[in-house]
């Protein structure tokens, strides 16, 4: 197994105790975020770097292919398979561990991981998210990382398609 693959955790194959054991070596406070990360770009990298700076470790939950399709980004999205998206993220020094989730939101996974901080990009209203209420229920917190204007996977994909 490569160092990149070592960062991938199959939470679905682990019971709660085994998942807790697998995450035990990560520094605290643990920061948790999630997303599709279909085509990694500068905005993603800046966001993940800023997220990691908020704690001692960063866990990224990646939408599975089925979960990504629930988000209405288009019939041909995601462009890259979930494992490929996760392995690209694993190459970033700011990312300590990666998990997958099949639902529309990572709430079930959050209940199992119980991070101290949940973050999303500045384009989200944190107070409106179920994830925020959930993390605060065990004493954690949630915050938005300022959005890097001008970078989005959808805009990038549209620009590429317009050139073909």
N, C-alpha and C positions, 0 to 999 in steps of 0.2 A: 504494500500500500504506500502511495506517495505522501509527502508532507501535505499536499493539497487535499487529498482524500481523507487524511486524518482529521481535518476540520469538519467534515461532513458527519452529522449524527442522524441516524435513522430513528427518530423519536417514536415512530409508530411501532417499531420492533422492540421497544424497551418499555418495561413497566416503570412506574413513577420512581421507585427506589433506584433502579438502574440508570435512569435519566439523571436523577439527582447526583449519583456517583460520577457519571460521565462529565457533568458540569462542575463538580466540586473543585477541580483544579483551576477554574477561572477566577480571576481577581474580582474582588468586590469593591465598590459597587458594580454590579453587572448592568450593562445597558442592553436593551432589546429593541430591535426595529424589524420591520418586515417590508416586503415589496416583491414585485415581479422581476425587476432588474433585467429586462429582456435584452437590451443592447446597452452595455455599460458605457457611460459617457462621463464627461467632466463633472456634471452636476451630481451624479451618483457618487463619484469618488470624493468630491468635496463634502458632500453630505455625510458619508460614512466616516470620513476622517473627523469631522466635527462631532459626530455622535460618539465615537470612541473616546474623544477628548473629555467627554462628560463623565467617564467612569474608568474603572480599571480593566474592563473587558467589554467586548461587543459581540453579542449573539444576533445573527441575522436569520430571520425566518423567511424562506423563499416560497412564494406561491407555487404550488405544483402546477403542472400544465393545465389540469382540470380546473383548479382554483383560478388561474389566470384567465381562463376563458369565461368565467363567471363575471368578470369585471367589465365586459363589453368593449374591449379595446379593438375588436374586429375579428372576423372569422378565421383569419390566418395568423392570429397571435396566440401564444407567443411565437416569435420567430425561432428562438433557441429553446431546446429542451431544458427542463428544470435542472437536471444533473449538470448539464453544460453551463447553465447560468450560475449555478452554485460553485462550480469549480473555478470559474473566472473570478468570482467574488473571493474565493479561498486564496487567491493569489495576492490579495491586498493585505498589507501588514496590519491595517486597522481592524480587520475581521478575525475574531478568535474562534468562532464556531458557527456552523450553519445547520439549520433544521429546515424541514419542509412541512407545509400544511396544505390540506386538501379543501378546507372550507373557504368561504368568502373572506372571513376575518381570522386572525390568529388567536382568537380568545381561548379556545380549548388548549392550545399550546402555551399561552401565557399562564393559564392556571397551573400548568405542570412545572414551568420553568421558574415562575415567581421572581422576575427581575426586580431590581430596586428602582430602575428607571426605564420608561417606555418613551421612545422618540419617533417622530414622523417629520416629514418635510413641512416647511412653513406654509404650504398650500392646504394644509389640513386645519380644521377647527378642533383643537384637542379636546375642548370641553364637550363637543358633540359626539365624541367617540366612545363606544362601549369599552374599548380597550383601556381608556383613561380611567373610567370608573372602576374597572376590574383591578388594575394595578394599585390604585389608591385604596382599595378595600383591604389590602394587607400591609398598608403603610408605605407603599412605593409612591412614585410620582411620575408625571408625564409632561413632556414639553415638546414644542415644535422647534426644529432647527431651521434657521432662515433659509428660504428657498433661493437657489441660484438661478436667477432669471436667464432666460434664453436657452435653457437646456431641457429637453424632454425627448424621451424615446419616440413618442408618437410623432412629434415634429420632425425628428431626424428620419424616421421611416418615410414620412410623407415627402420630405425633400429628396430622398434617394429615389423614390418611385417617380417623382416628377421629372427626374433626369433620364429615365429609361424610356 
